[in-house]
Every structure is written in structure tokens, then in C-alpha cells.
Amino acid sequence: MFLVENAAESASAYEHFDIFMIIITVLIAVGLVRLLLTRPRKNMFAIGFTAVALVVFIAADVKMISGW
């Protein structure tokens, strides 16, 4: 009976932290675009690190949104 009550209460997996995850993903994407648009010298380490972080956050967002 306890499991049924908990399942009914947690029908939606949405939490307020989800909004912060999406905002952080957008900020990382903006940062990557700004890194790619620099003219004189490009910091390849920063571009690679940001690209990997963006892929990880996008994967986490997709998993998070599919659980809603």
C-alpha cells in the first residue's frame, strides 16, 4: 500500500532544479559560440572542454525531459 501511495504522489518527475539545468546548458552553448567567434587566436583546449561539457549537459537534459 505504501508503494502505491508513493507512486501516485510522484507521477511527475519535474523538479525546480530542471530549470537550472536548462539555463546552464544555454549558457554553455553561448560560451561555445563566443569561443568559436574569436578572431585572433582560438583556445583549442577551451573549445574542446566546452564542447564536451555541452554534449554532457544536452544528454542530461534529454534524459531529464524524457522523464517528465
C-alpha positions as CSV (number, residue, x, y, z in Angstrom):
1,M,0.0,0.0,0.0
2,F,2.9,2.4,0.8
3,L,4.4,1.9,-2.7
4,V,1.1,2.6,-4.4
5,E,0.7,5.9,-2.5
6,N,4.2,7.0,-3.3
7,A,3.8,6.1,-7.0
8,A,0.6,8.2,-7.1
9,E,2.3,11.2,-5.5
10,S,5.4,11.1,-7.8
11,A,3.6,10.8,-11.1
12,S,5.6,13.8,-12.5
13,A,9.3,13.8,-12.1
14,Y,9.6,17.6,-12.7
15,E,11.6,19.5,-10.1
16,H,12.7,23.1,-9.9
17,F,16.3,22.1,-10.4
18,D,15.4,21.1,-14.0
19,I,15.1,24.8,-15.0
20,F,18.6,25.5,-13.7
21,M,20.0,22.6,-15.8
22,I,18.4,24.0,-19.0
23,I,19.7,27.5,-18.2
24,I,23.2,26.2,-17.6
25,T,23.0,24.3,-20.9
26,V,22.1,27.5,-22.7
27,L,24.9,29.4,-21.0
28,I,27.4,26.7,-22.1
29,A,26.1,26.9,-25.7
30,V,26.5,30.7,-25.7
31,G,30.0,30.3,-24.3
32,L,31.0,27.9,-27.0
33,V,29.7,30.2,-29.7
34,R,31.6,33.1,-28.3
35,L,34.8,30.9,-28.2
36,L,34.3,29.9,-31.8
37,L,33.9,33.5,-32.9
38,T,37.1,34.8,-31.5
39,R,39.3,36.1,-34.3
40,P,43.0,36.5,-33.5
41,R,43.7,33.2,-31.6
42,K,41.4,30.4,-30.7
43,N,41.9,28.5,-27.4
44,M,41.5,24.9,-28.6
45,F,41.6,23.4,-25.1
46,A,38.7,25.7,-24.0
47,I,36.7,24.9,-27.2
48,G,37.1,21.2,-26.6
49,F,36.3,21.3,-22.9
50,T,33.2,23.4,-23.6
51,A,32.1,21.1,-26.4
52,V,32.4,18.0,-24.2
53,A,30.5,19.8,-21.3
54,L,27.8,20.9,-23.8
55,V,27.4,17.3,-25.0
56,V,27.1,16.0,-21.4
57,F,24.6,18.7,-20.4
58,I,22.5,18.1,-23.6
59,A,22.4,14.3,-22.8
60,A,21.4,15.0,-19.2
61,D,18.7,17.4,-20.4
62,V,17.3,14.9,-22.9
63,K,17.2,12.2,-20.1
64,M,15.7,14.7,-17.7
65,I,13.0,15.9,-20.1
66,S,12.1,12.3,-21.2
67,G,11.3,11.6,-17.5
68,W,8.7,14.3,-17.3
